[in-house]
Amino acid sequence: MSTANTTTEQQADRSPAEDRTPDAWAVMENFYRAEAAYVAAGGFGKARYDKVAVYLDPEVVLYQAPGLPFTGTGTWRGHDGMERFLAAFSETWASMEFLEQEHWGDRDTVVVRNRVRFRARATGQEVDTQIMQLIRVRNGRMLECRPFYWDPAAIAAATSHV
């Protein structure tokens, strides 16, 4: 389900170059595929980060909630920061499968509800959960992402040996 907020007047005000820039949802669809492939390949040292980085603005910022096994300090900046985040994320998860996705937004901003099934690398346990993300895009690349996890306790439990 998608809701576009772009009017005919707004479309008429755009230059031809803007019309070739993908909207926020199109950017995220590509990013999600690249991210899932990176995780499945084993992450840092095993997967090609450039296949993910192509969808990231050089000034990208990811704001993760503290307390999850892969969030570190919670803020990851630039391509180097995102590569470090994805390395930690890939150490935590062996796979991620997008089961459902809904999105609302426009060319520059999208809110995405993802239902995702993760399989923990350390325990083999699976967790089926929801993640809501607020994402801003600039020039066809992700600029900012703020994910909100529905059940952080389930994620922590699936990744813990305790």
Secondary structure, DSSP 4 states (H G I P E B T S, - for coil): -EEE---HHHHHTS-HHHHHSPPHHHHHHHHHHHHHHHHHTTSTTTS-THHHHTTEEEEEEEEPPTTSTT-TTSEEEHHHHHHHHHHHHHHHEEEEEEEEEEEEE-SSEEEEEEEEEEEETTT--EEEEEEEEEEEEETTEEEEEEEEES-HHHHHHHH---
